[in-house]
Amino acid sequence: MREAREYALDMLVENKIGVLTRLTTQIRREGLNIRSLHVDVTDNPLISRVTMRFPCMSGFYRDVLERFSRMNCVLEIHERTQTEDRDG
């Protein structure tokens, strides 16, 4: 049986009520468990940065990424590498 790998995403999202709920609800629908979640401000008060880490099977991860990218509240999405995770 294949092991799930840990993935990390950085997302720029609309800074509106309910956006975090929409993101975490999507993870729940996928049947995934959030290992780490961080929300931070940006220079633009209308945009927040969300960093989310979760385990996922590699083949299924692309589907998850695609669904996040289709959400209206997600403005940009970037995959974090292991080097970026170590460097902060």
Helices and strands as residue ranges (DSSP letters): E 5-14, H 19-30, E 36-41, E 47-56, H 58-70, E 74-79, H 82-87
